[in-house]
Amino acid sequence: MPLHVYDSPDAVSNALAAWISDYIGASLQKKERFTIALSGGNTPKQLHHLLSASPYKEAIAWSKLHVFWGDERDVPFEDERNNAKMAFDTLLNHVPVPASQIHVMRTDISPAQSAAEYEKILRRYFPEAASESIGNTFDLVLLGMGDDGHTLSLFPGTMVVHEEKAWVASFYIPAQDMHRITLTKAVVNRSAAVVFLTTGSAKAHALKAVLKGPYNPDLFPSQVIKPFDGELHWFVDKAAAAEL
Protein backbone atom coordinates (compact mmCIF):
# COMPACT_ATOMS: atom_id res chain seq x y z
CA MET A 1 0.00 0.00 0.00
CA PRO A 2 1.83 3.12 -1.17
CA LEU A 3 1.95 5.99 1.33
CA HIS A 4 2.87 9.31 -0.33
CA VAL A 5 3.92 11.99 2.18
CA TYR A 6 4.47 15.63 1.23
CA ASP A 7 5.43 18.78 3.13
CA SER A 8 2.14 20.67 2.86
CA PRO A 9 -1.48 20.34 1.73
CA ASP A 10 -0.62 22.28 -1.44
CA ALA A 11 2.20 19.88 -2.23
CA VAL A 12 -0.12 16.92 -1.66
CA SER A 13 -2.74 18.33 -4.03
CA ASN A 14 -0.15 19.11 -6.71
CA ALA A 15 1.31 15.61 -6.52
CA LEU A 16 -2.10 13.97 -6.60
CA ALA A 17 -3.24 16.07 -9.58
CA ALA A 18 -0.20 14.90 -11.54
CA TRP A 19 -0.78 11.28 -10.45
CA ILE A 20 -4.46 11.40 -11.48
CA SER A 21 -3.67 12.90 -14.88
CA ASP A 22 -1.06 10.22 -15.56
CA TYR A 23 -3.33 7.44 -14.30
CA ILE A 24 -6.26 8.55 -16.46
CA GLY A 25 -4.01 8.80 -19.49
CA ALA A 26 -2.57 5.32 -18.96
CA SER A 27 -6.00 3.81 -18.39
CA LEU A 28 -7.46 5.35 -21.54
CA GLN A 29 -4.70 3.74 -23.58
CA LYS A 30 -6.48 0.45 -22.84
CA LYS A 31 -10.18 1.41 -22.72
CA GLU A 32 -12.64 3.94 -24.08
CA ARG A 33 -13.98 5.39 -20.84
CA PHE A 34 -12.75 6.27 -17.35
CA THR A 35 -15.07 6.04 -14.35
CA ILE A 36 -14.29 8.14 -11.29
CA ALA A 37 -16.06 8.68 -7.97
CA LEU A 38 -15.47 12.05 -6.32
CA SER A 39 -15.46 12.83 -2.61
CA GLY A 40 -16.98 15.72 -0.72
CA GLY A 41 -15.78 17.99 2.06
CA ASN A 42 -13.24 20.78 1.89
CA THR A 43 -10.04 18.80 1.32
CA PRO A 44 -10.56 18.08 -2.42
CA LYS A 45 -11.28 21.69 -3.38
CA GLN A 46 -7.64 22.59 -4.08
CA LEU A 47 -7.24 19.39 -6.09
CA HIS A 48 -10.31 20.27 -8.15
CA HIS A 49 -9.00 23.77 -8.85
CA LEU A 50 -5.72 22.29 -10.08
CA LEU A 51 -7.38 19.71 -12.32
CA SER A 52 -9.63 22.32 -13.90
CA ALA A 53 -6.71 24.58 -14.85
CA SER A 54 -3.72 24.25 -17.15
CA PRO A 55 -1.97 21.92 -17.76
CA TYR A 56 -4.51 19.31 -16.63
CA LYS A 57 -7.53 20.94 -18.24
CA GLU A 58 -5.89 20.26 -21.60
CA ALA A 59 -4.07 17.04 -20.73
CA ILE A 60 -7.02 15.02 -19.41
CA ALA A 61 -9.52 13.55 -21.87
CA TRP A 62 -12.52 14.91 -19.98
CA SER A 63 -15.00 13.82 -22.65
CA LYS A 64 -14.21 10.18 -21.78
CA LEU A 65 -14.78 10.58 -18.05
CA HIS A 66 -17.89 9.23 -16.33
CA VAL A 67 -18.33 10.93 -12.97
CA PHE A 68 -19.94 9.60 -9.79
CA TRP A 69 -19.88 10.47 -6.09
CA GLY A 70 -18.88 8.50 -3.03
CA ASP A 71 -21.57 9.94 -0.80
CA GLU A 72 -24.03 12.76 -0.41
CA ARG A 73 -25.86 14.68 2.27
CA ASP A 74 -29.64 14.78 1.90
CA VAL A 75 -29.78 18.51 1.26
CA PRO A 76 -30.86 20.34 -1.91
CA PHE A 77 -28.32 20.73 -4.69
CA GLU A 78 -28.29 24.50 -4.04
CA ASP A 79 -27.19 23.92 -0.42
CA GLU A 80 -23.51 24.67 0.22
CA ARG A 81 -23.21 21.34 2.06
CA ASN A 82 -24.13 19.37 -1.06
CA ASN A 83 -21.13 17.40 -2.33
CA ALA A 84 -22.24 17.52 -5.95
CA LYS A 85 -22.61 21.31 -5.84
CA MET A 86 -19.07 21.63 -4.49
CA ALA A 87 -17.72 19.47 -7.32
CA PHE A 88 -19.59 21.45 -9.97
CA ASP A 89 -18.45 24.77 -8.51
CA THR A 90 -14.79 23.78 -8.26
CA LEU A 91 -14.34 21.33 -11.14
CA LEU A 92 -17.18 20.16 -13.36
CA ASN A 93 -18.38 23.60 -14.45
CA HIS A 94 -14.88 24.24 -15.80
CA VAL A 95 -14.08 21.06 -17.77
CA PRO A 96 -15.89 19.48 -20.76
CA VAL A 97 -17.39 16.33 -19.24
CA PRO A 98 -20.68 15.57 -21.09
CA ALA A 99 -23.67 16.13 -18.82
CA SER A 100 -25.01 12.66 -19.65
CA GLN A 101 -21.85 11.18 -18.10
CA ILE A 102 -22.25 12.92 -14.73
CA HIS A 103 -24.31 10.98 -12.19
CA VAL A 104 -25.26 12.87 -9.05
CA MET A 105 -26.85 11.24 -6.03
CA ARG A 106 -30.29 12.81 -6.22
CA THR A 107 -31.66 14.72 -3.25
CA ASP A 108 -34.96 15.73 -4.85
CA ILE A 109 -36.38 12.28 -4.02
CA SER A 110 -36.30 10.28 -0.80
CA PRO A 111 -32.89 9.02 0.35
CA ALA A 112 -34.03 5.41 -0.02
CA GLN A 113 -35.21 6.05 -3.60
CA SER A 114 -31.97 7.87 -4.39
CA ALA A 115 -29.85 4.99 -3.11
CA ALA A 116 -31.89 2.44 -5.08
CA GLU A 117 -31.66 4.53 -8.25
CA TYR A 118 -27.91 4.97 -7.87
CA GLU A 119 -27.42 1.26 -7.32
CA LYS A 120 -29.24 0.53 -10.59
CA ILE A 121 -27.04 3.02 -12.45
CA LEU A 122 -23.87 1.44 -11.06
CA ARG A 123 -24.95 -2.11 -11.81
CA ARG A 124 -25.66 -1.10 -15.41
CA TYR A 125 -22.22 0.47 -15.67
CA PHE A 126 -20.43 -2.51 -14.15
CA PRO A 127 -22.44 -5.60 -15.17
CA GLU A 128 -19.63 -8.11 -14.71
CA ALA A 129 -18.96 -7.05 -11.15
CA ALA A 130 -22.71 -6.92 -10.48
CA SER A 131 -23.70 -10.29 -11.88
CA GLU A 132 -20.65 -12.47 -11.42
CA SER A 133 -18.71 -10.69 -8.69
CA ILE A 134 -15.68 -10.47 -10.98
CA GLY A 135 -13.97 -7.54 -12.61
CA ASN A 136 -13.52 -4.00 -11.41
CA THR A 137 -16.10 -1.32 -10.84
CA PHE A 138 -14.66 2.22 -10.79
CA ASP A 139 -11.34 3.01 -12.37
CA LEU A 140 -10.69 5.44 -9.52
CA VAL A 141 -12.38 6.33 -6.24
CA LEU A 142 -11.20 9.46 -4.45
CA LEU A 143 -11.78 9.42 -0.70
CA GLY A 144 -11.18 11.61 2.30
CA MET A 145 -10.97 10.68 5.95
CA GLY A 146 -12.52 12.51 8.86
CA ASP A 147 -10.85 13.22 12.19
CA ASP A 148 -12.86 10.28 13.57
CA GLY A 149 -11.60 7.87 10.93
CA HIS A 150 -14.77 7.83 8.83
CA THR A 151 -14.76 7.79 5.06
CA LEU A 152 -17.65 8.16 2.61
CA SER A 153 -20.67 8.24 4.97
CA LEU A 154 -19.33 5.23 6.85
CA PHE A 155 -19.29 6.64 10.37
CA PRO A 156 -18.06 4.93 13.53
CA GLY A 157 -20.67 2.67 15.05
CA THR A 158 -23.01 2.62 12.04
CA MET A 159 -24.28 -0.65 10.58
CA VAL A 160 -23.53 0.45 7.01
CA VAL A 161 -19.82 -0.05 7.75
CA HIS A 162 -20.46 -3.80 7.59
CA GLU A 163 -22.71 -3.85 4.49
CA GLU A 164 -21.63 -6.72 2.23
CA LYS A 165 -24.23 -6.84 -0.57
CA ALA A 166 -25.77 -3.45 -1.35
CA TRP A 167 -23.54 -1.09 -3.31
CA VAL A 168 -25.41 2.03 -2.17
CA ALA A 169 -27.16 2.67 1.14
CA SER A 170 -29.10 5.46 2.83
CA PHE A 171 -29.61 6.00 6.52
CA TYR A 172 -30.34 8.66 9.13
CA ILE A 173 -27.69 10.00 11.52
CA PRO A 174 -29.37 11.45 14.64
CA ALA A 175 -26.24 13.34 15.72
CA GLN A 176 -26.32 15.27 12.44
CA ASP A 177 -30.12 15.31 12.10
CA MET A 178 -29.55 14.30 8.50
CA HIS A 179 -29.96 11.44 6.06
CA ARG A 180 -26.91 10.35 4.12
CA ILE A 181 -26.53 8.39 0.88
CA THR A 182 -23.29 6.48 0.45
CA LEU A 183 -21.39 3.92 -1.55
CA THR A 184 -20.43 0.89 0.52
CA LYS A 185 -17.26 -1.13 0.75
CA ALA A 186 -18.97 -3.76 -1.44
CA VAL A 187 -18.59 -1.57 -4.54
CA VAL A 188 -15.57 0.55 -3.57
CA ASN A 189 -13.41 -2.48 -2.84
CA ARG A 190 -13.97 -3.69 -6.41
CA SER A 191 -12.36 -0.53 -7.81
CA ALA A 192 -9.17 -0.62 -9.83
CA ALA A 193 -7.70 2.13 -7.64
CA VAL A 194 -8.67 3.96 -4.46
CA VAL A 195 -6.89 7.09 -3.26
CA PHE A 196 -7.25 8.73 0.14
CA LEU A 197 -6.43 12.45 0.29
CA THR A 198 -5.77 13.34 3.92
CA THR A 199 -4.15 16.45 5.38
CA GLY A 200 -3.79 18.25 8.70
CA SER A 201 -2.69 17.44 12.23
CA ALA A 202 -6.28 16.75 13.29
CA LYS A 203 -6.14 13.58 11.17
CA ALA A 204 -2.88 12.26 12.66
CA HIS A 205 -4.39 10.09 15.39
CA ALA A 206 -6.96 8.50 13.09
CA LEU A 207 -4.39 7.94 10.34
CA LYS A 208 -2.11 6.09 12.75
CA ALA A 209 -5.02 3.98 14.00
CA VAL A 210 -6.23 3.14 10.49
CA LEU A 211 -2.80 2.24 9.10
CA LYS A 212 -0.98 0.87 12.13
CA GLY A 213 -3.60 -0.06 14.72
CA PRO A 214 -5.63 -3.24 15.20
CA TYR A 215 -8.50 -3.83 12.79
CA ASN A 216 -11.52 -2.20 14.41
CA PRO A 217 -13.75 -0.70 11.70
CA ASP A 218 -16.50 0.13 14.20
CA LEU A 219 -14.10 2.72 15.59
CA PHE A 220 -12.19 3.55 12.39
CA PRO A 221 -14.36 2.76 9.36
CA SER A 222 -11.67 3.75 6.84
CA GLN A 223 -10.10 0.37 7.62
CA VAL A 224 -12.80 -1.42 5.57
CA ILE A 225 -11.46 0.08 2.35
CA LYS A 226 -9.19 -2.65 1.04
CA PRO A 227 -9.50 -3.16 -2.73
CA PHE A 228 -9.76 -6.85 -3.62
CA ASP A 229 -7.83 -6.58 -6.87
CA GLY A 230 -6.80 -2.95 -7.10
CA GLU A 231 -4.42 -0.31 -5.81
CA LEU A 232 -4.79 1.59 -2.55
CA HIS A 233 -2.88 4.86 -2.18
CA TRP A 234 -2.70 7.40 0.64
CA PHE A 235 -1.65 10.95 -0.27
CA VAL A 236 -0.98 12.80 3.01
CA ASP A 237 0.96 15.75 4.34
CA LYS A 238 3.57 15.65 7.11
CA ALA A 239 1.10 16.96 9.67
CA ALA A 240 -1.30 14.07 9.07
CA ALA A 241 1.60 11.59 9.06
CA ALA A 242 3.14 12.97 12.27
CA GLU A 243 2.26 9.93 14.41
CA LEU A 244 3.29 7.28 11.90
Secondary structure by P-SEA (a helix, b strand, c coil): cbbbbcccaaaaaaaaaaaaaaaaaaaaacccbbbbbbbbcccaaaaaaaaaccccccccccccbbbbbcccccccccccccaaaaaaacccccccccccccccccccccaaaaaaaaaaaaaaaccccccccccccccbbbbccccccccccccccccccccccccccccccccccbbbbbbcccccccccbbbbbbbcccaaaaaaaacccccccccccccccccccbbbbbbbcccccccc
